[in-house]
Amino acid sequence: MAEYKDPENTVLIELKGGTVVIELLADVAPLHTARMKALARAGAYDNVCFHRVIDGFMAQTGDVEHGDMEDGFNLRRAGTGGSDMPDVKAEFSKLPHARGTLGAARSSNPDSANSQFFISFKDNDFLNGQYTVYGRVISGMEHVDAIAKGEPPAAPDRMISVKVAADA
């Protein structure tokens, strides 16, 4: 296994093309970091599709209710659900939505983030201060770039598995 600076706050997302390594920012967004680790450890993110992938913008996933391509999958509803845990309060910061950052997806209510997240394909400064940034890709961004595009994609890609590096 590779060496990570902080394995407890590093997430490994296995995609069809390879592993995406994400450094979680527990010091900036402790609630969002804790939620992602809890869902990863429960296996909730395994086989969840990327339901909204906009070229030049971002790839969104994490609907553990409707997006699991192995259990109750419904592409029409993917993106409308969350986990059975309560929503997470916004943790806005000065961190920009730069290429490779992990942002919390939510409804119009800033405190409605739950399980869904997105990875930015490019710098998306217009999102700054409006969505919680709680991680960044430290390797494997080329695998994110290769995710099938669409809203929803005709043949969506999935997160094969999501693990906390400390557990891998």
N, C-alpha and C positions, 0 to 999 in steps of 0.2 A: 504494500500500500504506500502511496505517496505520503510525504511529510507535509502537514499543514500547520500553519502558525497557531491556529486555534481550532482544533478538531471539533470542539463542542459547538462552535459557531460557524461551521463550514458545512454546506449542504452539497451533496453529489446527486445530480439529476442525470439519469441514464436516458439518452435519446437514441434513436436508431443509428445515428452516425457516430456516437461516442458520448463521453461523459462531459457534462457541464459542471464546473466547480464554482460554487457561489460562496463568497464570504458574507456572512450575516453581520449586520451592524447593531449588535446588542446594546452598545453604549448610546446609540442614536434613537433606536426604536425597539426598546426591550419587549413591549407587548406583542408587536408583530413578529419579532424574532422567536419569541416563545411559542406563538401560535404555529408558525411554520414548522418548528422542531416537533411540536406535539403531533401535528398531522402527519409529518414524515414518519415519526416513530410508530404511529398507529397504522402505517401503510395506506393511509387515506388518499395520498397523491398517486399511488401506483396505478398505471394504466389510464390516467386522466388525460383527455385530449386537449390540444390547443384549439380552442373554439373560435378565436378571433385573432387573426394574424394579418396585420396591415403592412404591406411592403413599405419600407422607409419610415415606419413608425414604431410598431411594437408587436410582440407575440403574447397573447393572453391565455391563461390556463388556470387550473386550480378549482374548478367547479366539482367538488367531491360528491355532490348530490346527484347531478345529472350527467357528468362528463366521464365517468368511469366506463371505458370501452369494453370492459369484461363483465360489468354488473349493472344492469338497469340503464344502459346507455341510451340517451335520447338526444341526438344532435340538434333537434329543433329547440330543446329546452336547455342545452348546454350553455352556460353563461348566466343562467337565471338562479342558480342555487348556491348553497354554501355548505358549511358543516353544521353539526348539531350543537356546536358551541356558540356562546353569545358573540355578537359583533365586537370588534376591537376599536377602541377610541383612537382617533387620528393622532399621529405623532409626527407632525410636520417639522421640518428642519430647514436649514439653509443649504443642504446638499442638493445639487442640481440633478435633474433627470438626464444624466449623461448616457452615452452608449454603454450598454451592458448593465445598467442599474436595474434593480428589482424594485418595482413599485406595487403598492397595495391597490388592487382594483376595488371599487366601491360604487354605490349609487350616488345620487346627488347629495345625500347626507354624508358629511365628512366623517362621521363616526360609524359608518356602516360596513367597513372592511370586515371580511370574515376569512375565507379560504382562498379566494382568487387573487392572482397576481399577474403582473406583466413584466416582460424584459424589453427594454428599449433597444431598437435597432440602431438608433442614432441619438444625438443630443436633442432632447425634447424640452427646451427651456420654458415653453409655454405652460408646462405642467408644474413648474417649480412652485413650492408652497401650497399646492392644491391636493397633492397625493403624497402619502408617506413613502419615502425611500428607505428601504431596510436591508438592502444587500447589493452586491455587485459581482458580476462574473469576473473571476480571476483567471480562468482558462476554459476553453471549449466554446468560445463565442462563435466560431465557425459552424458549430452544430446548431446553434440558435438561428444563425443566418439562413440555414438550409431548411428550416421548418416550412411545411406547406402553407402557402398564403391563401387567404379567403376569409369571408365573414358569413358563414363558416367556410372553411376549406372543403372542397368536394371530397377529398380523402384526407381527413385530419391526421396529423402526427400526434403522438402521445408521449407522456413521460412514462417510460417503461418502469422505472423505479426512482424513488426519492429517498435518500438516506442521510442521516447526520453522520459526518465523517468519523466522529468518535465511536460510532456503533458499527461502522463498516469493517 
